[in-house]
Amino acid sequence: MTRLDEAAWPSIPNGALLLVPLGSTEQHGPHLPFTVDARVASAVAVAVGARLDAVVAPVLAFGSSGEHQQFAGTLSIGQDALRLLLVELVRSARTWAARVVLVNGHGGNVPVLSEVVPSLRGEGHDVAWLGLGSAGASGDAHAGRTETSLMLHLDPARVAGFDDVVGATAPITELMPALRDGRLREVAPNGVLGDARGATAAEGAALLGSMVDEAVARIRLGDVGPLGELRGRA
């Protein structure tokens, strides 16, 4: 595995598999840092890269996060800028990388990925995107137990007290209209979609391991869906 943030150009092989982690800089409740999505995507990409002998790019830490804009500190580049960035990034990478996989840690990036990646594939580029999964259907979509556990494993010093951190726990499908309208703060004043109580580092380690295993399996399988996403076995 080669990390571009640590390597010099002679160590980069032509025809490599390139993994590009995508995240965001957005609020994650009163107990987690703004960089959760970027931190998780990067950790998965590095672990996957080690198993597949891939090149790993620095994380793209800005994404489309308009639904969080009511919270101070959120930095969103919006869908148009993200769209252009990904198009130019993949075209550049494909001058030396045989295959590009975008490892996405932020749900707000999915609409752009679902549009851009099929278009790039239509240009002849071997590119796909990989989602890291979500517990949104069970009411744990953002800064709840899942992400708190992951951060307790990855960077516990960045996790503040969460014994009383409970937000909106309805399934993400019910909350989506408000999120699309940028009204997250109305449904979750503390910025949390889920319940962080009970999170543990051990649970986070197990979750990360499952994410990495699934990502490796999907990349090896190489089954790309109509929206450019890497699918698992049926």
C-alpha positions as CSV (number, residue, x, y, z in Angstrom):
1,M,0.0,0.0,0.0
2,T,1.3,3.5,-0.9
3,R,0.0,6.7,0.5
4,L,0.3,9.7,-1.7
5,D,0.6,12.0,1.4
6,E,3.8,10.1,2.3
7,A,5.3,9.0,-1.0
8,A,7.5,10.5,-3.8
9,W,6.5,10.0,-7.4
10,P,9.0,7.3,-8.3
11,S,7.3,4.9,-5.9
12,I,3.9,5.3,-7.7
13,P,3.3,2.5,-10.2
14,N,1.5,3.1,-13.5
15,G,-1.6,0.9,-13.7
16,A,-2.3,1.1,-10.0
17,L,-5.6,0.8,-8.1
18,L,-6.2,4.2,-6.6
19,L,-8.5,4.6,-3.6
20,V,-9.8,8.1,-2.9
21,P,-11.5,8.6,0.4
22,L,-14.4,11.2,0.4
23,G,-15.7,12.8,3.6
24,S,-17.1,16.1,4.8
25,T,-16.5,18.9,7.3
26,E,-19.8,19.2,9.1
27,Q,-21.2,19.2,12.6
28,H,-21.5,15.8,14.3
29,G,-23.4,16.7,17.4
30,P,-22.1,18.1,20.7
31,H,-19.6,15.3,21.3
32,L,-17.8,14.5,17.9
33,P,-15.5,16.5,15.7
34,F,-16.4,17.9,12.3
35,T,-14.2,15.5,10.5
36,V,-15.9,12.2,11.4
37,D,-16.8,11.3,7.9
38,A,-13.4,12.1,6.5
39,R,-11.7,10.2,9.4
40,V,-13.7,7.0,8.9
41,A,-13.4,7.1,5.1
42,S,-9.7,7.5,5.3
43,A,-9.3,4.7,7.9
44,V,-11.2,2.4,5.7
45,A,-9.3,3.3,2.5
46,V,-5.9,2.9,4.2
47,A,-6.9,-0.6,5.6
48,V,-8.3,-1.7,2.3
49,G,-5.3,-0.3,0.5
50,A,-3.0,-2.4,2.6
51,R,-4.9,-5.6,1.7
52,L,-5.2,-4.8,-2.0
53,D,-1.7,-3.2,-2.5
54,A,-3.4,0.0,-3.7
55,V,-2.4,3.6,-3.8
56,V,-4.4,5.7,-1.3
57,A,-5.0,9.4,-1.9
58,P,-5.3,12.1,0.8
59,V,-8.9,12.4,2.0
60,L,-11.2,14.9,0.3
61,A,-12.4,16.5,3.5
62,F,-15.1,18.8,2.0
63,G,-18.3,17.6,0.5
64,S,-22.0,18.5,0.0
65,S,-23.3,19.2,3.5
66,G,-26.0,21.8,3.0
67,E,-28.4,20.1,5.4
68,H,-26.0,20.9,8.2
69,Q,-25.4,24.6,7.3
70,Q,-27.5,25.8,10.2
71,F,-24.8,24.7,12.5
72,A,-21.7,27.0,12.9
73,G,-18.5,25.5,11.7
74,T,-20.0,23.4,8.8
75,L,-18.1,23.9,5.5
76,S,-20.0,22.7,2.5
77,I,-18.8,23.1,-1.1
78,G,-22.2,22.1,-2.5
79,Q,-23.1,19.7,-5.3
80,D,-22.0,21.7,-8.3
81,A,-18.4,22.2,-7.0
82,L,-18.2,18.6,-5.8
83,R,-19.4,17.4,-9.2
84,L,-16.7,19.4,-11.1
85,L,-14.0,18.4,-8.6
86,L,-14.7,14.7,-8.9
87,V,-14.8,14.8,-12.7
88,E,-11.4,16.6,-13.0
89,L,-9.9,14.5,-10.2
90,V,-10.8,11.1,-11.9
91,R,-9.7,12.3,-15.3
92,S,-6.4,13.3,-13.8
93,A,-5.9,10.1,-11.9
94,R,-6.8,7.9,-14.9
95,T,-3.7,9.1,-16.7
96,W,-1.7,6.8,-14.5
97,A,-4.2,4.7,-12.4
98,A,-5.8,1.7,-14.1
99,R,-8.7,1.8,-11.7
100,V,-10.2,4.4,-9.4
101,V,-12.5,3.7,-6.4
102,L,-14.1,6.6,-4.5
103,V,-14.5,5.5,-0.9
104,N,-17.4,7.6,0.4
105,G,-18.0,8.3,4.0
106,H,-20.7,11.0,3.7
107,G,-24.3,10.4,2.6
108,G,-24.7,13.9,1.2
109,N,-22.1,13.1,-1.5
110,V,-24.2,10.2,-2.9
111,P,-26.4,12.2,-5.3
112,V,-23.3,13.6,-7.0
113,L,-21.5,10.3,-7.1
114,S,-24.6,8.6,-8.6
115,E,-24.5,11.2,-11.4
116,V,-20.8,11.8,-12.0
117,V,-19.5,8.2,-11.9
118,P,-21.8,6.8,-14.6
119,S,-20.9,9.7,-16.8
120,L,-17.2,9.1,-16.3
121,R,-17.6,5.4,-17.0
122,G,-19.4,6.5,-20.2
123,E,-16.1,8.3,-21.1
124,G,-14.3,5.0,-20.7
125,H,-12.9,5.5,-17.3
126,D,-12.7,2.5,-14.9
127,V,-14.1,4.2,-11.9
128,A,-16.7,3.3,-9.3
129,W,-17.7,4.4,-5.8
130,L,-18.1,2.5,-2.6
131,G,-20.5,3.4,0.2
132,L,-19.5,2.6,3.7
133,G,-23.0,1.6,4.8
134,S,-25.4,3.3,7.2
135,A,-27.7,2.4,10.1
136,G,-30.1,5.0,9.0
137,A,-33.0,2.7,8.7
138,S,-32.8,1.9,12.4
139,G,-32.6,5.6,13.4
140,D,-28.8,5.8,13.7
141,A,-27.9,7.9,10.7
142,H,-25.6,10.7,12.1
143,A,-23.5,11.1,15.2
144,G,-25.3,8.3,17.0
145,R,-24.0,5.1,18.4
146,T,-22.4,3.9,15.2
147,E,-20.2,7.0,14.5
148,T,-19.5,7.5,18.2
149,S,-18.3,3.9,18.5
150,L,-16.1,4.3,15.4
151,M,-14.5,7.4,16.8
152,L,-14.0,5.9,20.2
153,H,-11.9,3.3,18.3
154,L,-10.1,5.6,15.9
155,D,-9.5,8.7,17.9
156,P,-11.0,8.6,21.5
157,A,-9.3,11.8,22.5
158,R,-11.7,13.6,20.1
159,V,-14.8,12.2,21.7
160,A,-16.5,14.3,24.4
161,G,-19.1,13.1,26.9
162,F,-22.1,11.4,25.3
163,D,-24.0,9.8,28.2
164,D,-27.0,12.0,27.5
165,V,-26.6,12.6,23.8
166,V,-29.9,11.6,22.1
167,G,-31.2,13.2,19.0
168,A,-33.9,12.4,16.5
169,T,-34.3,8.6,16.3
170,A,-36.8,8.3,13.5
171,P,-35.6,6.4,10.4
172,I,-33.8,8.5,7.9
173,T,-36.5,8.0,5.3
174,E,-38.9,9.9,7.5
175,L,-36.5,12.7,8.2
176,M,-35.3,13.0,4.6
177,P,-37.8,15.8,3.5
178,A,-36.5,18.0,6.3
179,L,-32.9,17.2,5.5
180,R,-33.4,18.0,1.8
181,D,-34.8,21.4,2.8
182,G,-31.8,22.1,5.0
183,R,-33.9,21.9,8.2
184,L,-31.9,19.4,10.1
185,R,-31.7,21.6,13.1
186,E,-35.5,21.8,13.4
187,V,-35.8,18.0,13.8
188,A,-32.6,17.6,15.8
189,P,-31.5,20.7,17.7
190,N,-28.3,19.0,18.9
191,G,-27.4,17.8,15.4
192,V,-27.7,14.1,16.2
193,L,-29.8,11.6,14.2
194,G,-29.6,8.7,16.6
195,D,-28.7,7.8,20.2
196,A,-25.0,7.9,21.1
197,R,-25.5,6.2,24.5
198,G,-23.9,2.8,24.8
199,A,-21.2,3.4,22.2
200,T,-17.9,1.6,22.8
201,A,-14.5,1.4,21.3
202,A,-14.8,-2.4,20.9
203,E,-18.0,-1.9,18.9
204,G,-16.3,0.6,16.8
205,A,-13.4,-1.7,16.1
206,A,-15.8,-4.5,15.0
207,L,-17.7,-2.0,12.8
208,L,-14.6,-0.8,11.1
209,G,-13.4,-4.4,10.5
210,S,-16.8,-5.2,8.9
211,M,-16.6,-2.1,6.7
212,V,-13.1,-3.0,5.5
213,D,-14.0,-6.7,4.8
214,E,-17.1,-5.6,2.8
215,A,-15.1,-3.0,0.9
216,V,-12.4,-5.5,0.0
217,A,-15.0,-8.0,-1.2
218,R,-16.8,-5.5,-3.3
219,I,-13.7,-4.1,-5.0
220,R,-12.5,-7.6,-5.8
221,L,-15.9,-8.6,-7.2
222,G,-16.0,-5.5,-9.3
223,D,-19.8,-5.5,-9.9
224,V,-20.7,-2.0,-10.7
225,G,-24.4,-0.9,-10.5
226,P,-26.3,1.5,-12.7
227,L,-25.4,4.5,-10.5
228,G,-21.7,3.6,-10.5
229,E,-21.7,1.9,-7.1
230,L,-19.8,-1.2,-6.3
231,R,-22.3,-3.9,-5.3
232,G,-21.9,-7.0,-3.1
233,R,-23.0,-10.5,-3.8
234,A,-26.7,-11.0,-4.0
